[in-house]
Amino acid sequence: MGETGGVLTVGAVVAPAKLTLSLRVVGVRADGYHLIESEMVTVDLADELVFGEGTGLVVSGPASAGVPVEEGNLVRRALAAVGRSASVALVKRIPAGAGLGGGSADAAAVLRWARCADMAVAAGLGADVPFCVVGGRAMVAGVGEVVAPLAFEDRTFTLLTPPFGAATASVYRAWDELGGPHGDNGNDLEPAALAVAPGLATWRDRLAAAAGTRPRLAGSGSTWFVEGEFPGEGRVVVKTVRAG
């Protein structure tokens, strides 16, 4: 969807969340950006963007609280990056600040609508946007701009997201200050995230008690996840979805 020959295509685009299954920090560039090796998948928890004639952004939905609608919003930034204009009704279901790439997924949806496959444009909007454009299952490297698709796996996960976020920049800064620890649970950022937001431990332990296994932090947080289906209060069961 998008503009072809100057004609605006209206309609809805789904923006699936990304789940970071593993994350290793393998270096730091001269400009301070961290290099990663990470396995990511898209899941069926998704926002929806409805494009129409005109301009403007309206946000609604169960996860809409606190989502900015001004120029810094990634939907607006993505539209500007591809030189498009449209009115957008954004239905938010992916919680903000949860490490599930909600804003990045929305930006990627704009790029797909505009038929923009330029990974440089995607990377310019944010580290998670290139993966969200590709979707499915992939190994992600560099600062997020290198996306190598992997074979799809049909998997189910249970998520538990606290009512607070973990700022990515703060978590990476803490990782540096802690001397670059390697997490023992498949995510190098877990120790740093717990240092930044100690309250995460309570939510980790709640999910552990429900699932009977040790949860893993999704990226820099704040969502914890385990594999398998463990429905219950505050928990969301999701399934992986294929690219495209």
N, C-alpha and C positions, 0 to 999 in steps of 0.2 A: 504494500500500500504506500501511497505517497503522492507526489506530484509528477505526472508524466505529461510532457508537452505543455506545461503550464496549467494543467487541470488538476484541481485538488481532489484526491480520493478520500472520501469520508468513510468512517467505520471504526470498529473496535480492534484493538491489539492487546493480547495478553502479555503480561510482564512477569514471568516466573521468578521466584526467589532462587538464589544460589546458596548451596550449602557447602562449606569448606570442610572436606573430610579429613584432610591432613595438611600440615603447613610446616615447612622447614625454612628458616632464615639462613641463607647460604652466603651472604655477603652484604656489604654496604657500599654504595657508589660514592664517588667523591662529592656529589651534591647532597649526600645524606639520605637518599632514598635506599630502602632495603630491598635486596634481591631475595626472591623466594622460589621455592619449589613446592607446588601445592596441587592436590587433587580436589577438583570441584565438580559438583553435579547441580543440575537444575531440578527443582521439585515443584509439586503441584500447588503449593501455596503461592498465589499470584495476585498482583495488582491488575487493573484493567484500565486502558486508556481509550477514550472514545474521541475521535477527531471529527471536527466539523468546520463549517465555514466561519470566517471571522478570526478573532484573536481572543486571548484570555485563558486563564487556567482556573478551574474550579476543582477543589479537592473534597471528597467525601469518603465514607466508608468507616469500618470499625477501627482502622489504624490511622485515621486522618488527624488525630489530635497532635498539635504542635508541628505539623508539616508546613514549611514556609511556602508561600505562593509568589513571593517577589522574585526579582531577577536571578537570585542565587539558586533557585530551584533547578534541579537537573533537567527537568522537562523543558523549561525555558532555555537553559543553556544548550541543550541538544538541538532544539529548533533553530537557535541562532547559529550553531555550528554547521548545520546543513543548509542554511539560508532559506528556511521555510517559515511559513506562518500558518497558524490554525488555532481554532478554539479547541481546548482540551478539557475533557471531564475525566479526572483521575480518581478512580475508586481504589483506595488504599486498604489492602489486607495484610501486607508485609509490615510488621512493626518497625518503626524508625529506630536507628541506633542499636539494632539487634545483631548486627554482623551477618545479615541475610541478604545484603545487597539490594535493598528495596529501591533506593534512589538510582543505583546503577542499572537495575532492571528496567526502571522507567525510562532512563536515558536510552538504553539499548532498544526499547520498544519504539522510541521516536526514530532511531536510526533505521530500524527495519521498515517502519512505515514510509520513510523517505527513500527507501532502497539505497541506503548508504552502507557499503561494505568496507569502507576505508578504516582499517584498524588504527591508523594514526589519529583519525578523528575520534574514534572510540577511546583510545588511550588518553587523548587530551582532555576528555571529560572526567576521567577517573580510572583508577587502577583496576577496578572490577568490571568496568564497562565492556572491554574486549571479550571476556569470557561470557558475559551476559548476552552479547550479540551472537556468539557462536552457540552457546547452550549445550545441553546434553551432558556429557561427561568428558573431562579433559584434564590434562596436566598443564598447569599454568606456571610460567617462569618469568624471569626478569623482574620488572616491577609490576607485572600483570599483563604486559603487552604481548607475551609469547604464549599462544594457546595451541596446544597439540591435542586434537580430539582423540578420545579413547572409545573402545567398544562400549555400547550401552549395557548397563546392568540394571535389572529390575529389582529395586531394593526399597525397603520401608524404614523410615526413621521416626522417632518421637522427639519432638522439640519442647523445650521449656525455656521461655524467655522472661527474665525478670522485668519489673516495671521501671527499669532504668537502663541506660546504655553504657557502653564503654568506648570512649573516644579513641579512634584508631591511632591518631598522632600521639596521644598520651601513652598508649600501650607500647608503641614502638620506642618512644623515648625512655620508658621504664625498662624495656628490654636492653637498651644500650647501657643504662645506668646500672643494671644488675650484672653487667658483664657478658651479655649475650648468652643466657642459659638455653640449653636444649631440653625442651619438655620431654618427660618420660611417657607421655600419653599421645604421641603423634602430632602434637601442636606445640611448637617452640614458644608461642606467645602466651600460653596458659599461665606460667609463673608471673609474667609481667602484668597480665590482666588482673590477676588476683591481688597483685601489689597495688594497682591503681584503684581497683574496686573490690575491697575485701568482702563485701556483701555477696559477691558472686558465689562464694563457697556455700552459703546457705541454700541457694537454688540448686547448685550441683548436688548437694547431699539429698535434697528432696527428690530429685530425679533418680538418683542412685537407689534410694529406698524403694521407689516405685518399680524400678526396672530390675533391681538385683544385680546391676553391673555398673562399672565406672563410666560416667558420662565424659564426653569430650567437648571442649569449647569450640564453637564455630568461629574460626579465624581469630580476630582480636576481641570477639565477644559482642554482645553479652549472652547469646543463646547457648544453652547446653543441649547436647543431643546424644541419643543412644540408638543403635540399630534395633529394629523390631517395633512392634505395635503395643504401646502401653497407654491406652487412653485414660484420661482422668482430668481432674480440675486443673486448669491452666496449661495442660499439655496439648500439643497439636501433633497429630499423626500425618505424615506426608509421604508421598511416593515419588520416586525419581521419574522424570519425563525425558523423552527423546529430544534431540536437537530439532529445531525447526518447528 
